[in-house]
C-alpha cells in the first residue's frame, strides 16, 4: 500500500485524496503498477510459526466484484 500511496497525485502534503482513491479503486491502481498475473506467490506463517510458500490463483475480473 505504501508503494502505491507515494505514487498517487495529490495537492500538497494532504494524503486524504490519495487514500480515498486507493480505498475505492485499489484493483485498478494495483493493476497499473503490477499488471494482471495469473497467480500470486505468497509466503505465509503457519500456526506453528514456520513459513510456507503457497501459489494462489488470481481471480478474473468477471469472477469477482
ChimeraX commands (.cxc) that place a marker at each C-alpha (Angstrom):
marker #1 position 0.00,0.00,0.00 radius 0.5
marker #1 position 2.85,2.39,0.83 radius 0.5
marker #1 position 4.35,1.76,-2.63 radius 0.5
marker #1 position 1.10,2.86,-4.28 radius 0.5
marker #1 position 0.44,5.72,-1.87 radius 0.5
marker #1 position 3.70,7.57,-2.53 radius 0.5
marker #1 position 2.97,7.43,-6.28 radius 0.5
marker #1 position -0.51,8.97,-6.05 radius 0.5
marker #1 position -1.11,12.50,-7.21 radius 0.5
marker #1 position -2.11,14.98,-4.52 radius 0.5
marker #1 position -2.40,18.64,-3.70 radius 0.5
marker #1 position 0.47,19.47,-1.35 radius 0.5
marker #1 position 1.03,17.21,1.65 radius 0.5
marker #1 position -2.63,16.23,2.02 radius 0.5
marker #1 position -2.94,12.43,1.78 radius 0.5
marker #1 position -6.74,12.25,2.13 radius 0.5
marker #1 position -7.48,12.13,-1.60 radius 0.5
marker #1 position -4.66,9.68,-2.30 radius 0.5
marker #1 position -6.01,7.35,0.41 radius 0.5
marker #1 position -9.57,7.73,-0.88 radius 0.5
marker #1 position -8.51,6.78,-4.40 radius 0.5
marker #1 position -6.70,3.66,-3.20 radius 0.5
marker #1 position -9.54,2.68,-0.87 radius 0.5
marker #1 position -12.11,2.96,-3.66 radius 0.5
marker #1 position -10.13,1.97,-6.76 radius 0.5
marker #1 position -7.41,-0.32,-5.39 radius 0.5
marker #1 position -7.90,-3.01,-8.06 radius 0.5
marker #1 position -7.32,-0.55,-10.90 radius 0.5
marker #1 position -4.29,1.16,-9.35 radius 0.5
marker #1 position -2.73,-2.17,-8.38 radius 0.5
marker #1 position -3.06,-3.35,-11.99 radius 0.5
marker #1 position -1.45,-0.13,-13.32 radius 0.5
marker #1 position 1.72,-0.95,-11.38 radius 0.5
marker #1 position 1.78,-4.75,-11.29 radius 0.5
marker #1 position -0.39,-5.92,-14.20 radius 0.5
marker #1 position -2.79,-8.88,-14.16 radius 0.5
marker #1 position -0.88,-12.00,-13.11 radius 0.5
marker #1 position -2.44,-15.47,-13.41 radius 0.5
marker #1 position -1.28,-16.33,-9.89 radius 0.5
marker #1 position 0.38,-14.90,-6.80 radius 0.5
marker #1 position 3.25,-16.43,-4.83 radius 0.5
marker #1 position 2.81,-15.83,-1.10 radius 0.5
marker #1 position 4.92,-16.67,1.92 radius 0.5
marker #1 position 2.65,-17.29,4.89 radius 0.5
marker #1 position 3.43,-18.07,8.50 radius 0.5
marker #1 position 1.69,-21.22,9.75 radius 0.5
marker #1 position 0.17,-21.62,13.21 radius 0.5
marker #1 position 3.36,-23.32,14.44 radius 0.5
marker #1 position 5.49,-20.38,13.27 radius 0.5
marker #1 position 7.10,-21.91,10.19 radius 0.5
marker #1 position 6.96,-20.19,6.82 radius 0.5
marker #1 position 5.32,-21.84,3.84 radius 0.5
marker #1 position 5.22,-20.68,0.21 radius 0.5
marker #1 position 1.84,-21.04,-1.50 radius 0.5
marker #1 position 0.65,-20.22,-5.00 radius 0.5
marker #1 position -2.82,-18.66,-5.20 radius 0.5
marker #1 position -4.69,-18.45,-8.49 radius 0.5
marker #1 position -5.79,-14.95,-9.43 radius 0.5
marker #1 position -9.46,-14.17,-9.95 radius 0.5
marker #1 position -10.55,-12.94,-13.36 radius 0.5
marker #1 position -12.30,-9.57,-13.46 radius 0.5
marker #1 position -15.55,-11.41,-14.24 radius 0.5
marker #1 position -15.17,-13.73,-11.19 radius 0.5
marker #1 position -15.41,-11.08,-8.51 radius 0.5
marker #1 position -16.97,-7.76,-7.75 radius 0.5
marker link #1:1,2 radius 0.2
marker link #1:2,3 radius 0.2
marker link #1:3,4 radius 0.2
marker link #1:4,5 radius 0.2
marker link #1:5,6 radius 0.2
marker link #1:6,7 radius 0.2
marker link #1:7,8 radius 0.2
marker link #1:8,9 radius 0.2
marker link #1:9,10 radius 0.2
marker link #1:10,11 radius 0.2
marker link #1:11,12 radius 0.2
marker link #1:12,13 radius 0.2
marker link #1:13,14 radius 0.2
marker link #1:14,15 radius 0.2
marker link #1:15,16 radius 0.2
marker link #1:16,17 radius 0.2
marker link #1:17,18 radius 0.2
marker link #1:18,19 radius 0.2
marker link #1:19,20 radius 0.2
marker link #1:20,21 radius 0.2
marker link #1:21,22 radius 0.2
marker link #1:22,23 radius 0.2
marker link #1:23,24 radius 0.2
marker link #1:24,25 radius 0.2
marker link #1:25,26 radius 0.2
marker link #1:26,27 radius 0.2
marker link #1:27,28 radius 0.2
marker link #1:28,29 radius 0.2
marker link #1:29,30 radius 0.2
marker link #1:30,31 radius 0.2
marker link #1:31,32 radius 0.2
marker link #1:32,33 radius 0.2
marker link #1:33,34 radius 0.2
marker link #1:34,35 radius 0.2
marker link #1:35,36 radius 0.2
marker link #1:36,37 radius 0.2
marker link #1:37,38 radius 0.2
marker link #1:38,39 radius 0.2
marker link #1:39,40 radius 0.2
marker link #1:40,41 radius 0.2
marker link #1:41,42 radius 0.2
marker link #1:42,43 radius 0.2
marker link #1:43,44 radius 0.2
marker link #1:44,45 radius 0.2
marker link #1:45,46 radius 0.2
marker link #1:46,47 radius 0.2
marker link #1:47,48 radius 0.2
marker link #1:48,49 radius 0.2
marker link #1:49,50 radius 0.2
marker link #1:50,51 radius 0.2
marker link #1:51,52 radius 0.2
marker link #1:52,53 radius 0.2
marker link #1:53,54 radius 0.2
marker link #1:54,55 radius 0.2
marker link #1:55,56 radius 0.2
marker link #1:56,57 radius 0.2
marker link #1:57,58 radius 0.2
marker link #1:58,59 radius 0.2
marker link #1:59,60 radius 0.2
marker link #1:60,61 radius 0.2
marker link #1:61,62 radius 0.2
marker link #1:62,63 radius 0.2
marker link #1:63,64 radius 0.2
marker link #1:64,65 radius 0.2
view
